[in-house]
């Protein structure tokens, strides 16, 4: 048995085996591993008595769950109207080139996940991106350099 399965079992053991704990279990697994693996979904289904298809439906419905491993650092670029008009498309292209990964994916070394989002609720700061929950306003190529340098030194 792998360490991951053992640790998922530890998370699962914290909850009664009832369907109403499905989302709580998935949230705890997501928090621990940055994604919910197929193996973890099966363990949750077995524990709660919920069909695997329903566990999968819940995990794919909510954007807070990822079915693929996420990087150590998550970068989200706003593609809302204000940010788009101020060049967020170029920001995404710049990050894709620098990180060697397309938006919506994670680098092979699991260092970075690059995502685009419809809105970050900070239109006055356009174009804006969030790196590890820290907002970066009026993003430029120079600001990307500085942000990536900080993240790789952590």
Long-range contacts (C-beta under 8 A, 24 or more apart in sequence): 4-33, 4-37, 4-39, 4-40, 5-39, 5-43, 7-32, 8-39, 8-40, 8-43, 9-43, 12-43, 12-44, 12-47, 15-47, 17-47, 17-48, 17-49, 18-48, 18-49, 19-48, 19-49, 19-50, 21-48, 22-48, 22-50, 22-54, 22-55, 22-58, 23-58, 23-62, 26-55, 26-58, 26-59, 26-65, 27-64, 30-64, 30-65, 30-66, 33-69, 34-66, 34-69, 34-70, 34-71, 35-65, 35-66, 35-67, 35-68, 35-69, 35-70, 36-65, 36-66, 36-67, 37-67, 38-67, 68-106, 69-106, 69-110, 70-106, 70-110, 70-113, 71-106, 71-107, 71-110, 71-111, 71-112, 71-113, 72-110, 72-111, 72-112, 73-111, 73-112, 73-113, 73-131, 73-132, 73-151, 74-112, 74-113, 74-115, 74-130, 74-131, 74-132, 75-112, 75-113, 75-114, 75-115, 75-129, 75-130, 75-131, 76-115, 76-116, 76-117, 76-120, 76-129, 76-130, 76-131, 77-103, 77-114, 77-115, 77-116, 77-117, 77-127, 77-128, 77-129, 77-139, 78-116, 78-117, 78-118, 78-119, 78-120, 78-122, 78-126, 78-127, 78-128, 78-129, 79-116, 79-117, 79-118, 80-118, 80-119, 80-120, 80-123, 80-126, 81-123, 82-123, 82-124, 82-126, 83-120, 83-123, 83-126, 83-127, 83-128, 84-127, 85-126, 86-126, 86-127, 86-138, 87-127, 88-116, 88-126, 88-127, 88-128, 88-129, 88-139, 91-127, 91-129, 91-139, 91-144, 92-116, 94-141, 94-144, 95-144, 98-144, 98-148, 111-152, 112-151
